[in-house]
């Protein structure tokens, strides 16, 4: 659109929802008659994918920038346009709620004005500056871009701007955000140990620079939780009375005493996430509710609501889940399927993000010797619970024992250590032990009836281990016969898939290769750590 009045120069850094909200607002308000867009990004593939639906409305150019680059490249690319330039450097945590509506409202007025002069667009949460073609901009550092919610700097006010930013950066350097993680009820010797060893470190590392508070339900904290104290700025708090009233009172007390900025959770979004969102709403603070799975559906499968007052408790959990989603500023789902489910509960679907933890691709790597092996050793890793379906593997093992005595099945989790026929029960393995076990296996089997995004599948893929998963936990990332094998939740179908990978060496080798490729493309923890930080803090690591 060479006759457009404005060129919107936007920096895309991975915050999909806010970037798409900006483009959608341009279309919704009919600005596409007056605007073209230049996108500066170090993620051109993502940007192209996101802008594709908008190309039928207005002209969009994408400028590739390397990680850490500033705006100079994207600004230079826009200088040949016949438009005035509106620059947006970054998006703040309240962009969609407060800033974008104010910006759109002001832009309505600006489009009606004559061109050829510098004007400031001010909104509740940020400021834009319109630049005509005669004004040059100078590059800004990565730190400056990360610290600000939005900016434009023209030659006329550059010195004043940089002095202002320098003062704000100095103040920011001495400021620590306080984040309260609500939950768990207790740190058990199995799942609690895993959470302390693996899950909490992955989330806290992504939020480096913050001060953390963890509220748990057991008055006595196990000694193994001290590992977090050695690595992070963590304060533990406990609540002894396991009632909604007691948890809410404690959350409010901690929120006031320690001036908590962000309330969040790791598990049980319908319960701990509800306390986080409700408390933040009462105190006027920010909340980010995380749902690691459809936890109420899991509880149904586990028979939690089967007793006499089960229907009442289930109804309460469902109400709290909906309230948590609606009250939260941001909602995190760990799988695309769960993201779509949670969007149905929210009045603002744009605040529901997909963000998994991912896996360290340097730590979890393929075992080269596996390529010379035949598929004989298959692993199940998970809890000894009906929802996980380990009994289906046991049924398949009994069938296969008569066909192929070389095939063995290994069970890692809350099992008594023992050997029964072709079944080996390893007991609970810590994550470093499990990682070594992946290298000894030829396939992972997970017949769960319900999952968020099973991290054992993510880890197994990173190790180049072929994965056999139930159709109930599959999603668009998994393709049967291409990067995984998908089965019905029956012992017979598991048997068929195990024998197919055993008897087809080309299939075995292809699944090894494609598993690792899927992990490299989708499961890299460094990417997801940045995404988590962006969602929770509204900024990315410098």
C-alpha positions as CSV (number, residue, x, y, z in Angstrom):
1,X,0.0,0.0,0.0
2,X,2.2,2.8,-1.3
3,X,-0.4,5.4,-0.5
4,X,-0.8,4.4,3.1
5,X,-0.4,7.2,5.6
6,X,1.4,5.2,8.4
7,X,4.0,2.5,8.5
8,X,3.7,0.6,11.8
9,X,7.1,-0.8,12.7
10,X,6.8,-3.6,15.2
11,X,9.4,-5.8,16.9
12,X,8.2,-9.4,17.2
13,X,10.0,-11.1,20.1
14,X,7.8,-14.2,20.6
15,X,4.8,-12.7,22.4
16,X,2.3,-14.2,20.0
17,X,-1.0,-13.1,21.6
18,X,-0.1,-9.4,21.9
19,X,1.5,-9.2,18.4
20,X,-1.6,-10.8,16.8
21,X,-3.9,-8.6,18.9
22,X,-2.2,-5.6,17.4
23,X,-2.7,-6.8,13.9
24,X,-6.3,-7.8,14.6
25,X,-7.0,-4.4,16.0
26,X,-5.8,-2.8,12.7
27,X,-8.3,-4.9,10.7
28,X,-11.1,-4.6,13.2
29,X,-10.9,-0.8,13.2
30,X,-10.5,-0.6,9.4
31,X,-7.0,0.9,9.7
32,X,-5.7,-1.3,7.0
33,X,-6.7,1.4,4.5
34,X,-4.2,3.7,6.2
35,X,-1.5,1.4,7.5
36,X,1.2,-0.9,6.3
37,X,3.3,-2.9,8.7
38,X,7.1,-3.6,8.9
39,X,8.0,-6.4,11.3
40,X,11.6,-6.7,12.7
41,X,12.2,-10.1,14.2
42,X,14.8,-12.7,15.0
43,X,12.0,-15.3,14.4
44,X,10.9,-14.8,10.8
45,X,9.3,-18.1,10.4
46,X,7.0,-17.6,13.4
47,X,6.3,-14.0,12.2
48,X,5.4,-15.1,8.7
49,X,3.1,-17.8,10.1
50,X,1.3,-15.3,12.3
51,X,0.8,-12.6,9.7
52,X,-0.4,-14.9,7.0
53,X,-4.1,-14.4,7.8
54,X,-3.7,-10.6,7.6
55,X,-2.0,-10.4,4.2
56,X,-5.3,-10.1,2.4
57,X,-6.0,-6.8,4.3
58,X,-2.8,-4.9,4.1
59,X,0.9,-5.0,3.1
60,X,3.3,-6.5,5.6
61,X,7.1,-6.8,5.2
62,X,9.3,-8.9,7.5
63,X,12.9,-7.9,8.3
64,X,15.1,-10.6,9.7
65,X,17.2,-9.4,12.7
66,X,19.7,-11.5,14.6
67,X,19.2,-12.2,18.3
68,X,20.2,-9.0,20.2
69,X,20.0,-6.7,17.2
70,X,18.4,-3.3,17.6
71,X,15.9,-1.4,15.5
72,X,18.4,0.1,13.1
73,X,17.8,-2.6,10.4
74,X,14.1,-2.5,10.6
75,X,14.0,1.3,10.7
76,X,16.3,1.6,7.7
77,X,14.1,-0.8,5.7
78,X,11.1,1.4,6.3
79,X,12.8,4.6,5.3
80,X,11.9,4.1,1.6
81,X,8.2,4.1,2.3
82,X,6.0,7.1,1.7
83,X,4.5,6.9,5.1
84,X,5.0,8.3,8.5
85,X,6.4,5.8,10.9
86,X,4.9,4.5,14.2
87,X,7.5,2.4,16.1
88,X,6.7,-0.2,18.7
89,X,9.7,-1.8,20.4
90,X,8.2,-4.2,22.9
91,X,4.9,-5.2,24.6
92,X,4.2,-4.7,28.3
93,X,2.2,-7.0,30.6
94,X,-0.9,-4.9,30.3
95,X,-0.6,-4.3,26.5
96,X,-3.9,-5.9,25.5
97,X,-5.9,-4.8,28.5
98,X,-4.9,-1.1,28.9
99,X,-2.5,0.1,26.3
100,X,-3.9,-1.3,23.0
101,X,-7.4,0.2,23.4
102,X,-5.9,3.6,24.2
103,X,-3.5,3.4,21.3
104,X,-6.3,2.5,18.9
105,X,-8.5,5.2,20.2
106,X,-5.8,7.8,19.7
107,X,-4.9,6.4,16.2
108,X,-8.5,7.0,15.2
109,X,-7.9,10.7,15.8
110,X,-4.4,10.9,14.3
111,X,-5.4,9.4,10.9
112,X,-7.7,12.4,10.4
113,X,-4.9,14.9,10.9
114,X,-2.6,16.3,8.2
115,X,0.9,14.7,7.8
116,X,4.3,16.2,8.0
117,X,4.9,16.9,11.7
118,X,6.0,15.0,14.8
119,X,3.2,14.0,17.1
120,X,3.0,12.0,20.2
121,X,0.5,9.2,20.8
122,X,0.0,8.8,24.5
123,X,-2.0,6.0,26.0
124,X,-2.6,4.4,29.4
125,X,0.6,2.3,29.6
126,X,3.0,3.6,27.0
127,X,3.9,6.2,24.4
128,X,4.4,6.2,20.7
129,X,6.0,8.9,18.6
130,X,5.1,9.5,15.0
131,X,8.1,10.3,12.7
132,X,8.0,11.7,9.3
133,X,10.5,10.6,6.6
134,X,13.0,13.4,7.3
135,X,13.8,12.2,10.9
136,X,16.4,9.5,11.5
137,X,16.5,7.2,14.5
138,X,19.6,5.8,16.2
139,X,20.1,2.2,17.3
140,X,19.2,1.3,20.9
141,X,20.8,-1.4,22.9
142,X,19.1,-4.8,23.7
143,X,18.9,-3.8,27.4
144,X,17.0,-0.6,26.5
145,X,14.6,-2.5,24.4
146,X,14.0,-5.1,27.1
147,X,13.4,-2.6,29.8
148,X,10.8,-0.5,28.1
149,X,7.1,-1.2,27.4
150,X,7.1,1.0,24.2
151,X,9.2,3.7,22.7
152,X,10.2,5.8,19.7
153,X,13.2,8.0,19.7
154,X,13.6,10.8,17.2
155,X,16.8,12.9,16.7
156,X,15.2,15.9,18.4
157,X,14.5,14.3,21.7
158,X,17.1,11.5,21.7
159,X,19.4,12.8,24.4
160,X,16.5,13.5,26.8
161,X,15.1,10.0,26.1
162,X,18.4,8.2,26.8
163,X,19.0,10.1,30.0
164,X,15.6,9.2,31.2
165,X,16.1,5.5,30.3
166,X,19.5,5.4,32.0
167,X,17.9,6.7,35.3
168,X,15.1,4.2,35.0
169,X,17.5,1.3,34.3
170,X,19.5,2.2,37.4
171,X,16.4,2.1,39.5
172,X,15.3,-1.2,37.8
173,X,18.6,-2.8,38.6
174,X,18.0,-2.5,42.3
175,X,14.4,-3.7,42.1
176,X,13.3,-7.3,42.6
177,X,9.9,-8.6,41.7
178,X,8.3,-10.8,44.4
179,X,6.5,-13.9,43.1
180,X,4.4,-16.2,45.2
181,X,3.9,-19.8,44.1
182,X,0.8,-21.2,45.8
183,X,0.9,-24.9,46.5
184,X,1.6,-27.8,46.8
185,X,-0.2,-29.5,49.7
186,X,3.0,-31.3,50.6
187,X,6.4,-32.4,49.3
188,X,6.2,-36.2,49.1
189,X,9.3,-38.4,48.7
190,X,8.4,-39.3,45.1
191,X,6.6,-36.6,43.1
192,X,7.7,-33.9,45.6
193,X,11.3,-34.9,45.1
194,X,10.8,-34.8,41.3
195,X,9.2,-31.3,41.5
196,X,12.1,-30.0,43.6
197,X,14.8,-31.6,41.4
198,X,13.3,-30.8,38.0
199,X,10.1,-28.8,37.7
200,X,10.7,-25.9,40.1
201,X,14.3,-25.3,38.9
202,X,13.1,-25.1,35.3
203,X,10.5,-22.4,36.1
204,X,12.6,-20.4,38.6
205,X,15.6,-20.3,36.3
206,X,13.4,-18.8,33.6
207,X,12.4,-16.1,36.1
208,X,16.0,-15.3,37.2
209,X,16.4,-12.0,39.0
210,X,13.1,-12.4,41.0
211,X,12.6,-13.2,44.6
212,X,10.4,-16.3,45.1
213,X,8.0,-17.4,47.8
214,X,6.5,-20.9,48.0
215,X,3.4,-21.6,50.1
216,X,3.0,-25.3,50.9
217,X,0.5,-27.1,53.0
218,X,2.7,-29.3,55.2
219,X,4.0,-27.7,58.4
220,X,7.2,-29.7,58.2
221,X,9.3,-29.1,55.1
222,X,11.4,-32.1,53.9
223,X,15.2,-31.6,53.9
224,X,15.5,-32.2,50.2
225,X,13.7,-28.9,49.5
226,X,16.9,-27.1,50.8
227,X,18.4,-27.6,47.3
228,X,16.2,-24.7,46.1
229,X,17.5,-22.5,48.9
230,X,21.0,-23.1,47.7
231,X,20.3,-22.0,44.1
232,X,17.5,-19.4,44.3
233,X,16.3,-16.6,46.4
234,X,13.4,-18.6,47.9
235,X,11.4,-18.2,51.1
236,X,9.1,-21.1,52.1
237,X,5.8,-20.5,53.9
238,X,3.3,-23.0,55.3
239,X,-0.3,-23.2,56.1
240,X,-1.4,-26.0,58.5
241,X,-5.2,-25.9,58.0
242,X,-6.0,-27.4,54.6
243,X,-9.2,-25.4,54.0
244,X,-10.0,-22.9,51.3
245,X,-10.5,-20.2,54.0
246,X,-7.1,-20.9,55.5
247,X,-5.2,-20.9,52.2
248,X,-6.9,-17.7,51.1
249,X,-6.1,-16.0,54.4
250,X,-2.4,-17.1,54.2
251,X,-2.1,-15.9,50.6
252,X,-3.4,-12.5,51.5
253,X,-1.2,-12.3,54.6
254,X,2.0,-13.1,52.5
255,X,0.8,-10.8,49.7
256,X,0.6,-7.9,52.1
257,X,3.7,-8.7,54.2
258,X,6.1,-9.2,51.3
259,X,4.4,-7.0,48.8
260,X,4.0,-9.8,46.3
261,X,3.9,-8.5,42.7
262,X,2.8,-11.7,40.9
263,X,0.7,-14.6,42.3
264,X,1.0,-17.9,40.4
265,X,1.1,-21.7,40.9
266,X,2.7,-24.8,39.4
267,X,0.0,-27.5,39.9
268,X,-3.7,-27.7,40.4
269,X,-4.9,-24.7,38.6
270,X,-8.5,-25.2,39.7
271,X,-7.3,-25.1,43.4
272,X,-4.0,-23.3,43.9
273,X,-4.4,-21.3,40.7
274,X,-7.8,-20.2,42.0
275,X,-6.2,-19.0,45.3
276,X,-3.5,-17.1,43.3
277,X,-5.9,-15.4,41.0
278,X,-8.4,-14.6,43.7
279,X,-5.8,-13.1,46.0
280,X,-4.2,-11.0,43.2
281,X,-7.7,-9.7,42.4
282,X,-8.3,-8.7,46.0
283,X,-4.9,-7.0,46.4
284,X,-4.8,-5.4,42.9
285,X,-1.8,-7.4,41.8
286,X,-1.0,-9.6,38.7
287,X,-1.8,-13.4,38.5
288,X,-0.6,-16.1,36.2
289,X,-2.5,-19.4,36.6
290,X,-0.8,-22.5,35.3
291,X,-2.7,-25.7,34.3
292,X,-0.3,-28.7,33.9
293,X,-3.2,-30.9,32.7
294,X,-7.0,-31.2,32.7
295,X,-6.7,-32.0,36.4
296,X,-10.4,-32.4,37.1
297,X,-10.7,-35.0,34.3
298,X,-7.7,-36.8,35.8
299,X,-9.4,-36.8,39.2
300,X,-12.6,-38.2,37.6
301,X,-10.6,-41.1,36.1
302,X,-8.9,-41.7,39.5
303,X,-12.2,-42.0,41.2
304,X,-11.7,-39.0,43.5
305,X,-15.3,-38.0,43.1
306,X,-16.8,-41.5,43.6
307,X,-17.8,-41.1,47.2
308,X,-21.1,-39.8,48.6
309,X,-20.3,-36.1,48.4
310,X,-18.2,-36.4,45.2
311,X,-20.7,-34.6,43.0
312,X,-20.7,-31.6,45.3
313,X,-16.9,-31.4,45.4
314,X,-16.6,-31.8,41.7
315,X,-19.0,-29.0,41.1
316,X,-17.0,-26.8,43.5
317,X,-13.7,-27.6,41.6
318,X,-15.3,-26.8,38.3
319,X,-16.5,-23.4,39.6
320,X,-13.1,-22.6,41.0
321,X,-11.4,-23.7,37.7
322,X,-13.7,-21.3,35.7
323,X,-13.1,-18.5,38.3
324,X,-9.3,-19.0,38.1
325,X,-9.3,-18.7,34.3
326,X,-11.6,-15.6,34.3
327,X,-9.8,-13.8,37.2
328,X,-6.2,-14.4,36.0
329,X,-4.3,-11.9,34.0
330,X,-2.6,-14.7,32.1
331,X,-3.3,-18.5,31.8
332,X,-0.8,-21.1,30.9
333,X,-1.7,-24.4,29.4
334,X,1.0,-27.0,28.9
335,X,-0.5,-28.5,25.7
336,X,-2.3,-27.1,22.6
337,X,-5.4,-29.3,23.5
338,X,-5.5,-27.9,27.0
339,X,-5.1,-24.4,25.7
340,X,-8.2,-24.8,23.5
341,X,-10.2,-26.2,26.4
342,X,-9.2,-23.3,28.7
343,X,-10.1,-20.8,26.1
344,X,-13.6,-22.0,26.3
345,X,-13.7,-20.9,29.9
346,X,-12.4,-17.4,29.4
347,X,-14.0,-14.2,28.2
348,X,-10.6,-13.2,26.8
349,X,-9.2,-16.1,24.8
350,X,-6.0,-14.1,24.0
351,X,-4.7,-14.4,27.5
352,X,-4.5,-18.2,27.4
353,X,-1.1,-19.3,26.3
354,X,0.5,-22.7,25.4
355,X,3.8,-23.0,27.3
356,X,5.5,-26.3,28.2
357,X,8.7,-26.7,30.2
358,X,10.6,-28.5,27.4
359,X,13.8,-30.4,27.7
360,X,17.6,-29.6,27.7
361,X,18.6,-30.9,24.3
362,X,22.3,-30.9,25.3
363,X,21.6,-33.0,28.4
364,X,19.1,-35.4,26.8
365,X,20.7,-36.8,23.7
366,X,20.3,-40.0,21.5
367,X,22.2,-43.1,22.4
368,X,24.2,-43.9,19.2
369,X,24.5,-47.7,20.0
370,X,20.7,-47.9,19.8
371,X,20.9,-47.7,15.9
372,X,22.7,-51.1,15.9
373,X,20.2,-52.7,18.2
374,X,16.9,-54.5,17.7
375,X,13.9,-53.1,19.6
376,X,13.6,-55.4,22.6
377,X,13.4,-53.1,25.6
378,X,10.4,-50.9,26.2
379,X,9.9,-48.5,29.1
380,X,6.9,-47.1,31.0
381,X,7.7,-44.1,33.2
382,X,5.0,-42.7,35.4
383,X,2.8,-43.1,38.5
384,X,1.2,-46.4,39.4
385,X,-2.2,-45.0,38.8
386,X,-5.2,-46.2,36.7
387,X,-5.1,-43.0,34.5
388,X,-1.6,-43.9,33.4
389,X,-2.7,-47.3,32.0
390,X,0.4,-49.3,33.0
391,X,-1.9,-52.4,33.5
392,X,-2.5,-52.3,29.7
393,X,1.3,-52.7,29.2
394,X,1.3,-55.6,31.6
395,X,-1.5,-57.2,29.6
396,X,0.5,-56.7,26.4
397,X,3.6,-58.2,28.1
398,X,1.7,-61.4,28.9
399,X,0.6,-61.7,25.3
400,X,4.0,-61.0,23.8
401,X,5.8,-63.4,26.2
402,X,4.4,-66.2,24.1
403,X,5.5,-64.7,20.8
404,X,8.9,-63.2,21.5
405,X,10.7,-64.0,24.8
406,X,13.5,-61.5,24.0
407,X,11.2,-58.5,24.5
408,X,11.1,-57.0,28.0
409,X,9.1,-54.3,29.6
410,X,10.5,-51.9,32.3
411,X,8.3,-49.9,34.7
412,X,9.8,-46.8,36.4
413,X,7.7,-45.1,39.0
414,X,5.9,-45.9,42.3
415,X,6.3,-49.7,41.9
416,X,7.8,-52.3,44.2
417,X,11.2,-53.4,42.8
418,X,10.8,-56.9,41.4
419,X,10.9,-59.0,38.2
420,X,7.9,-61.0,37.0
421,X,8.5,-62.9,33.7
422,X,9.3,-60.3,31.0
423,X,8.4,-57.4,33.3
424,X,11.0,-55.5,35.3
425,X,9.8,-53.1,38.0
426,X,12.6,-50.5,38.6
427,X,10.9,-48.5,41.4
428,X,11.1,-44.7,41.6
429,X,14.0,-43.2,39.6
430,X,15.2,-39.6,40.0
431,X,15.4,-37.6,36.9
432,X,19.2,-38.2,36.3
433,X,18.6,-41.9,36.8
434,X,15.7,-41.9,34.4
435,X,17.8,-40.0,31.8
436,X,20.4,-42.8,31.9
437,X,17.6,-45.4,31.6
438,X,16.4,-43.8,28.3
439,X,19.7,-44.7,26.8
440,X,19.2,-48.4,27.6
441,X,15.7,-48.6,26.2
442,X,14.5,-49.1,22.6
443,X,11.0,-47.5,23.0
444,X,8.8,-45.6,25.4
445,X,5.1,-46.7,25.9
446,X,2.6,-44.3,27.5
447,X,-1.0,-45.5,27.5
448,X,-2.4,-42.6,29.6
449,X,-6.1,-41.8,29.4
450,X,-5.4,-38.1,30.1
451,X,-2.3,-36.0,30.2
452,X,-1.2,-32.4,29.9
453,X,1.9,-32.7,27.9
454,X,3.8,-35.8,29.2
455,X,7.3,-34.8,30.0
456,X,8.5,-38.4,29.7
457,X,7.5,-38.2,26.0
458,X,9.4,-34.9,25.6
459,X,12.5,-36.4,27.3
460,X,12.3,-39.6,25.3
461,X,12.0,-37.8,22.0
462,X,15.1,-35.7,22.9
463,X,17.0,-39.0,23.5
464,X,15.9,-40.3,20.1
465,X,13.7,-42.9,21.7
466,X,10.7,-44.1,19.6
467,X,7.5,-43.3,21.4
468,X,4.3,-45.3,21.5
469,X,1.5,-43.2,22.8
470,X,-2.3,-43.6,23.3
471,X,-4.6,-41.7,20.9
472,X,-6.1,-40.0,24.0
473,X,-2.9,-38.0,24.6
474,X,-1.9,-37.4,21.0
475,X,-2.1,-34.0,19.4
476,X,-1.2,-32.3,16.1
477,X,2.5,-32.6,16.8
478,X,2.4,-36.3,16.7
479,X,2.0,-38.2,13.4
480,X,1.4,-41.9,13.5
481,X,4.1,-43.8,11.6
482,X,6.1,-40.7,11.0
483,X,7.4,-39.6,14.4
484,X,5.4,-41.8,16.9
485,X,3.2,-44.8,16.9
486,X,-0.3,-44.1,18.2
487,X,-2.4,-46.9,19.6
488,X,-5.9,-47.6,21.1
489,X,-5.9,-48.2,24.8
490,X,-6.1,-51.9,24.6
491,X,-3.5,-54.6,25.4
492,X,-4.0,-56.1,21.9
493,X,-3.2,-52.8,20.1
494,X,-0.2,-52.1,22.2
495,X,1.0,-55.7,21.4
496,X,0.6,-55.0,17.7
497,X,2.6,-51.7,17.8
498,X,5.4,-53.2,19.9
499,X,5.8,-56.1,17.5
500,X,5.7,-53.8,14.5
501,X,8.6,-51.8,15.7
502,X,10.5,-55.0,16.7
503,X,10.0,-56.6,13.3
504,X,10.5,-53.5,11.1
505,X,14.1,-52.2,11.5
506,X,13.5,-49.3,9.0
507,X,10.5,-48.2,11.1
508,X,12.6,-48.4,14.2
509,X,15.4,-46.3,12.7
510,X,13.1,-43.8,11.2
511,X,11.2,-43.2,14.5
512,X,14.6,-42.7,16.3
513,X,15.6,-40.0,13.8
514,X,12.2,-38.3,13.7
515,X,11.8,-38.3,17.5
516,X,15.0,-36.3,17.9
517,X,14.0,-34.0,15.0
518,X,10.7,-33.3,16.7
519,X,12.4,-32.5,20.0
520,X,14.9,-30.1,18.3
521,X,12.1,-28.3,16.5
522,X,9.5,-28.1,19.3
523,X,10.8,-29.1,22.7
524,X,13.9,-27.0,23.4
525,X,13.7,-25.8,27.0
526,X,15.7,-22.6,26.3
527,X,12.9,-21.5,24.0
528,X,10.1,-22.4,26.4
529,X,12.0,-20.8,29.3
530,X,12.0,-17.6,27.4
531,X,8.3,-18.0,26.6
532,X,7.5,-18.6,30.2
533,X,9.4,-15.5,31.3
534,X,7.7,-13.5,28.6
535,X,4.2,-14.6,29.8
536,X,4.9,-14.2,33.5
537,X,7.0,-11.0,33.5
538,X,6.2,-9.5,30.1
539,X,9.9,-9.4,29.2
540,X,12.6,-11.8,28.0
541,X,16.1,-12.6,29.3
542,X,18.8,-10.1,28.4
